[in-house]
Amino acid sequence: MKLTIFIGAFAGAVCVYGQGTEPRLRFDELAATALRNNPEILAAQKRYEAARQRPDQESSLPEPMLSLGYASNGRPWPGAGLGVEPTSNAGFMVTQEFPFPGKRKLRGDIAAREAEGEFQQYQSVQLSVLSRLKQAYHRLHHAWAAIDVMRRNQELLRKLLRITEARYSVGRAAQQDIFKAQTQLSILETRILKMEQMKRASEAEINTLLSRPQDTPLARPVDLAPGALTVSLEELFAQARENSPMLRREEKMIQRTELALNLARKDYYPDYALSAGYFNMGRMPDMYQFRVDFKLPTYFWRKQRAGVAEQAHTLSAARRNFEATDQVLRFRIKDDYLMAQTSGRLMRMYADTVIPQASLALESSLASYETGAVDFLSVLMNFMTMLEFEENYHEEMLSFHLALIRLEEMTGTRLID
C-alpha cells in the first residue's frame, strides 16, 4: 500500500548533517519514537484493532437458547403426576434463531467496512502526528537559524559601535550615533529572546508529541537544505485522491452505508427460529417436540419502510460528505501549494539576489564610514536592511517547509527529504 510505504519514508526522513561533531537532533529518530509512544497513535491503533474483532461477531449466529422445565398435575412440585397423567413431564428444549439468508453476511460486511474505515483513521492520525512533529522540528530549526543570524549581526553591530566610538573620540562622529548603535544592540537582544521563546515552545511541543516530559533537553536539529517544489498541483490532487486517508475513509463509509441499505431492505423478510425438545413422561413413552417460529414483519409500514428510508438518507449524506471532504482537501492543497510556490520563489530571490546585494552595500558603506566618506545613518540603514533580508529569507524557508509538510500529510506523498 502506497500510504504505508509513505509513512515509513516519512518516519525515516533523514536531513543533511551540519558541520561539527556535536550531537544533532534527527527527525527520523523523533518520528520512530512518536510512532512507538504517541498516545494519539496508540489509541487509534487500539480502536482499529477493536474494530477488527467485530466482523466475526456480527456474522455469527445468535446464541442458542436452552430451556429446562416440567409440567405437573395435582401438585406444583416436579414429578407430580409423572407417569400417570399424560400432560405431566420433565425435559428440555433447544432453540436456535436464524436471520433470513444473507443478513449475517451483510452484517459482517458492514462491520468489515467499519474496520477498514478505522484503519484509514489510524493512518490519518499517524500522518497528523508526524506532520505536527515535523512542523515543530522545522520551527525549532528556524529558531536556531534565526538566533545565529542575530548573533552574527550583533557582532557586526558591535564592530560598527567600536568604529563609531573611535571616531567620536577624535571628534569625527556625533554622540547620538553611539546611542543609536547601542539601541539597535538592545533591540537585537529582545528579538533573540523572542526566538529563544519560540525554541523552547517548539521543544515542548516535540516532547509532548513524543509523550516525554516537556523539559526534556533536545539537541540542535541537523542543518536543513532549502529544498524545492518538484511536483505539479495536478499531481498532488491525483496523489490525494489515491492516498489520502480522509478520502479513503469516506469511501469506506459510503460502502458501509450501501450495505446497510441492503440489510434494511432484507428486514422485510422474516427471521425464524428452530426448536427441538425432549420430555420424559415417566412410565409413558417419551415425548419429542420440533417447532419453527417466524418473526412476521407485520408493521412494515412503520418499521421496515422507515428503516430503508433512514439508510437511504444516510447513504446520500455519506456521498455528500465525500464530496465536501474532497472539495475542502483540494482547496487546502491548492492553498498550501501556492504558499510553497510563493515562498520558494522569494527564498531564491533573497538567496541569489537580494541578500548578496545588501551584503555588498553594507560592506561598502562600512568601509567608507571608516574613512568618513559616508555618514553613520547610511551604514545603520544598510545594516538594518541586511538583517531584515536575512530574517525574511529564513522566515520564507520556514513557510516553504511548513507548506510542504502539510501537503505531505494531505497527499501521502513525500516532498521533503
Summary of the structure (lengths in Angstrom):
residues: 417
radius of gyration: 37.0
end to end distance: 20.3
largest distance: 137.2
contacts: 1275
relative contact order: 0.14
helix: 67%
strand: 9%
